[in-house]
Amino acid sequence: MEEDEEEEEVEEEEEEEEEEEEKEEEEEEEAVEEEEEEEEEEEEEEEEEEEEEEEKEEDEKEEEEEEEDEEEEEEDEKEEEEEEEADEKEEEEEEEEEEEEVEEEEEEEEVAEETEEEEEEEEEEEVEEEEEEAGEEEQEEEEEEKEEEEEEEAVEEEQEEEEEEEEEEVEEEEEEEEEEEEEEEEEEEGCVSVSSNLCQFNLTL
């Protein structure tokens, strides 16, 4: 009986050992599976992160390219506007030059017409004078006297004008001298005020 009990105990111990070994193997397998699953999850997460980073980089590149394209378009628009403005200015300048040339030509024509009229009038006057001279000697003397009077009047007018100009020049020089004297006085007063302030500053020190 005792031997049977011992055998049973031995068998039970062996069975328990086998069960424990099986449990340990199962636990080890589960641990290995968990590690593999964790590694797979980590790899998947890394792949997802890499994909997200790549997508971000692509998005950033696209944004940069879009910004560059917009900047280029703005620069092109500015250049076109500047060229248009330059063309408009050139056209305006050309139109102004043409208008000035037309005005100058018209003025020259008017001057030429006036000179022609004056010459014709002078010729008519000369003819009349010649006729009068041929008809009457007294009129010649009167005309000579008139011419002398006109020359004298012209000389007097020139003298008066020269005197007036000299007087104006003298007045201008006097005014300039007065202004210079006033400026010198103001500068001297400014220097006196500055020196007095410096003296007060030195006294306070």
Secondary structure, DSSP 8 states (H G I E B T S, - for coil): -HHHHHHHHHHHHHHHHHHHHHHHHHHHHHHHHHHHHHHHHHHHHHHHHHHHHHHHHHHHHHHHHHHHHHHHHHHHHHHHHHHHHHHHHHHHHHHHHHHHHHHHHHHHHHHHHHHHHHHHHHHHHHHHHHHHHHH-HHHHHHHHHHHHHHHHHHHHHHHHHHHHHHHHHHHHHHHHHHHHHHHHHHHHHHHHHHHHHHHHHHHH-
